[in-house]
Amino acid sequence: MALKKAIVLGAGIQGVSVALGLQRRGYSVALVDKAPDCLMRASFRNEGKIHMGFVYANDSSFKTSALMLRASLSFSRLLDEWTGVAIEWPVLTSSPFMYVIARSSMVTPESLLESYEKLQHEYVTILKQEGGSYLGKRPASIWSPLSADQMQVWINKKFSVSGVQTVEASLELEGFRRMIRTALARSSAIERCFGCSVESVIRTANGFRVEGSREGGTMWERHADIVVNCLWDGRLKVDEHMGIRPKRKWVYRLKYRSMGRLPRTLAGLPSLTVVLGPYGDVVMYPRANTYISWYPACMRGWTDAVSVPPEWEEACAGRIDAAAGDRIAQEALSGFEEVVTGMVHTKIDVVDAGVIFSWGKTDIDDPDSELHERFHIGVQQHDGYFSIDTGKFTCAPFFAQQFLDRLG
Ligand SMILES: Cc1cc2nc3c(=O)[nH]c(=O)nc-3n(C[C@H](O)[C@H](O)[C@H](O)COP(=O)(O)OP(=O)(O)OC[C@H]3O[C@@H](n4cnc5c(N)ncnc54)[C@H](O)[C@@H]3O)c2cc1C
């Protein structure tokens, strides 16, 4: 019997998860991306945090935190199952995050702690009812409070005197990409159509035809029974060609990241997330450069158009003008200097950016912004055509599993 065929649009974390899941279901898959390799865009130029829900305490419905937690607890299990590669999670994992509660936090420390307690309860319930692990581990407790003295080892007391230690961590994305690349290369059922832009998806009598062009201008096309749109910042445009338009307002944001080496005086600094508001993060990896972002310095683009502006392309492809990159990085370091003294002496090696798609129309400094609610995301289905809003890197394998469940 002929294999069922699928075309997966986009080889970011979402497309890769879907393609790997489909090949395990016996599909023959064409995985298409305009980039020359997998995981070259948002899924590479991001913080890599596998969110347990701590940063979504401003969603009073608790739905975003619960979704992130559930997704995070299936992340490594699903990828282990689908890749067939022994992914060394501990090697890829950053040091765990200390959450620093800013004096100017939008949510009071009491409310944050209340929401973290709820998270702990939910964590125990999910593990009991659904199993799973957090990147291969099942700690009994996912956070503990820190004393003012513990905080002040690193944190300026003018900025914060309260915080918690969590078990949450980020993945080192260069190493993660190597694992995924190996898994894709091993799979004879996945055709990697890289360097191929997607231009249109057409329904045919037997399924779908997808067409586009290669870098040199030659055309390509593939035919399949189903199509899965995982194009992230290119997703709405293709959906629109299929006659699908969102009913909600959306926004694309362009967010920069810097990777660098901290000064010796900061050796041993834990990974940090500052809550809750437009602050930033530092991610410490055992074998890679440190990730640094400070929201007011790093958020540089905003559009509610169907497609992102072409001028965002260079930074998203990792080709940023050195002087512009340095300016952004220095602003980010100066911002973080308020939290940790000495950050300004960091040596920056890389500055680039990624696009964030989310529902909403105001920024995160607005307590009522929908950007604090990330649960209206996931799989949409239109008679053989699927479109997946990944929402967060964390959610991709979880949504790929939901998609497979819908296929039956
Ligand atoms: C700075 C930053 C920090 C972030 N931090 C985190 C974090 O810590 N934790 C977390 O969970 N999430 C984080 N995110 C969000 C996360 O990066 C995204 O949710 C996730 O990577 C999206 O994955 P994706 O596969 O949908 O998109 P992508 O990785 O962007 O994949 C989409 C693919 O589609 C391709 N494509 C697009 N249009 C076309 C076309 N027309 N033809 C062919 N190919 C096309 C692109 O080349 C790309 O490879 C962050 C994002 C940014 C920008």
The ligand as an SDF file (V2000), in Angstrom:
LIG
                    3D

 53 58  0  0  0  0  0  0  0  0999 V2000
   14.1390   36.5240   21.4500 C   0  0  0  0  0  0  0  0  0  0  0  0
   13.1230   35.4320   21.6580 C   0  0  0  0  0  0  0  0  0  0  0  0
   13.1180   34.7280   22.8500 C   0  0  0  0  0  0  0  0  0  0  0  0
   12.2040   33.6930   23.0370 C   0  0  0  0  0  0  0  0  0  0  0  0
   12.3140   32.9280   24.1570 N   0  0  0  0  0  0  0  0  0  0  0  0
   11.5490   31.8250   24.2930 C   0  0  0  0  0  0  0  0  0  0  0  0
   11.7590   30.9490   25.4000 C   0  0  0  0  0  0  0  0  0  0  0  0
   12.6590   31.1470   26.2080 O   0  0  0  0  0  0  0  0  0  0  0  0
   10.9410   29.8610   25.5160 N   0  0  0  0  0  0  0  0  0  0  0  0
    9.9410   29.6020   24.6310 C   0  0  0  0  0  0  0  0  0  0  0  0
    9.2210   28.6210   24.8460 O   0  0  0  0  0  0  0  0  0  0  0  0
    9.7400   30.4030   23.5450 N   0  0  0  0  0  0  0  0  0  0  0  0
   10.5290   31.4890   23.3520 C   0  0  0  0  0  0  0  0  0  0  0  0
   10.3690   32.2940   22.2580 N   0  0  0  0  0  0  0  0  0  0  0  0
    9.3300   31.9460   21.2700 C   0  0  0  0  0  0  0  0  0  0  0  0
    9.8430   30.8230   20.3500 C   0  0  0  0  0  0  0  0  0  0  0  0
   11.0760   31.1800   19.7930 O   0  0  0  0  0  0  0  0  0  0  0  0
    8.8420   30.5400   19.2450 C   0  0  0  0  0  0  0  0  0  0  0  0
    7.5630   30.3450   19.7990 O   0  0  0  0  0  0  0  0  0  0  0  0
    9.1840   29.2660   18.4770 C   0  0  0  0  0  0  0  0  0  0  0  0
   10.5560   29.1800   18.1800 O   0  0  0  0  0  0  0  0  0  0  0  0
    8.3780   29.2170   17.1810 C   0  0  0  0  0  0  0  0  0  0  0  0
    8.7130   28.0210   16.5240 O   0  0  0  0  0  0  0  0  0  0  0  0
    8.2350   27.7730   15.0540 P   0  0  0  0  0  0  0  0  0  0  0  0
    8.7650   26.4760   14.6090 O   0  0  0  0  0  0  0  0  0  0  0  0
    6.7580   27.9820   14.9790 O   0  0  0  0  0  0  0  0  0  0  0  0
    8.8740   29.0070   14.2420 O   0  0  0  0  0  0  0  0  0  0  0  0
   10.3410   29.1390   13.4930 P   0  0  0  0  0  0  0  0  0  0  0  0
   11.4120   28.5440   14.2870 O   0  0  0  0  0  0  0  0  0  0  0  0
   10.4500   30.5510   13.0990 O   0  0  0  0  0  0  0  0  0  0  0  0
   10.0930   28.2220   12.2390 O   0  0  0  0  0  0  0  0  0  0  0  0
    9.3190   28.6460   11.1400 C   0  0  0  0  0  0  0  0  0  0  0  0
   10.0910   28.2810    9.9010 C   0  0  0  0  0  0  0  0  0  0  0  0
    9.3160   28.6420    8.7600 O   0  0  0  0  0  0  0  0  0  0  0  0
   10.1940   29.1080    7.7570 C   0  0  0  0  0  0  0  0  0  0  0  0
    9.4160   29.9560    6.8570 N   0  0  0  0  0  0  0  0  0  0  0  0
    8.6530   31.0370    7.1580 C   0  0  0  0  0  0  0  0  0  0  0  0
    8.0300   31.4890    6.0580 N   0  0  0  0  0  0  0  0  0  0  0  0
    8.3870   30.6610    5.0370 C   0  0  0  0  0  0  0  0  0  0  0  0
    8.0330   30.5700    3.6620 C   0  0  0  0  0  0  0  0  0  0  0  0
    7.1950   31.4210    3.0840 N   0  0  0  0  0  0  0  0  0  0  0  0
    8.5820   29.5720    2.9220 N   0  0  0  0  0  0  0  0  0  0  0  0
    9.4260   28.6520    3.4840 C   0  0  0  0  0  0  0  0  0  0  0  0
    9.7930   28.6970    4.7730 N   0  0  0  0  0  0  0  0  0  0  0  0
    9.2770   29.6840    5.5400 C   0  0  0  0  0  0  0  0  0  0  0  0
   11.2970   29.8420    8.4970 C   0  0  0  0  0  0  0  0  0  0  0  0
   12.5010   29.8620    7.7500 O   0  0  0  0  0  0  0  0  0  0  0  0
   11.4150   29.0320    9.7740 C   0  0  0  0  0  0  0  0  0  0  0  0
   12.4660   28.0980    9.7370 O   0  0  0  0  0  0  0  0  0  0  0  0
   11.2480   33.3740   22.0360 C   0  0  0  0  0  0  0  0  0  0  0  0
   11.2480   34.0920   20.8350 C   0  0  0  0  0  0  0  0  0  0  0  0
   12.1850   35.0940   20.6350 C   0  0  0  0  0  0  0  0  0  0  0  0
   12.2000   35.8070   19.3200 C   0  0  0  0  0  0  0  0  0  0  0  0
  1  2  1  0
  2  3  1  0
  2 52  2  0
  3  4  2  0
  4  5  1  0
  4 50  1  0
  5  6  2  0
  6  7  1  0
  6 13  1  0
  7  8  2  0
  7  9  1  0
  9 10  1  0
 10 11  2  0
 10 12  1  0
 12 13  2  0
 13 14  1  0
 14 15  1  0
 14 50  1  0
 15 16  1  0
 16 17  1  0
 16 18  1  0
 18 19  1  0
 18 20  1  0
 20 21  1  0
 20 22  1  0
 22 23  1  0
 23 24  1  0
 24 25  2  0
 24 26  1  0
 24 27  1  0
 27 28  1  0
 28 29  2  0
 28 30  1  0
 28 31  1  0
 31 32  1  0
 32 33  1  0
 33 34  1  0
 33 48  1  0
 34 35  1  0
 35 36  1  0
 35 46  1  0
 36 37  1  0
 36 45  1  0
 37 38  2  0
 38 39  1  0
 39 40  1  0
 39 45  2  0
 40 41  1  0
 40 42  2  0
 42 43  1  0
 43 44  2  0
 44 45  1  0
 46 47  1  0
 46 48  1  0
 48 49  1  0
 50 51  2  0
 51 52  1  0
 52 53  1  0
M  END
$$$$
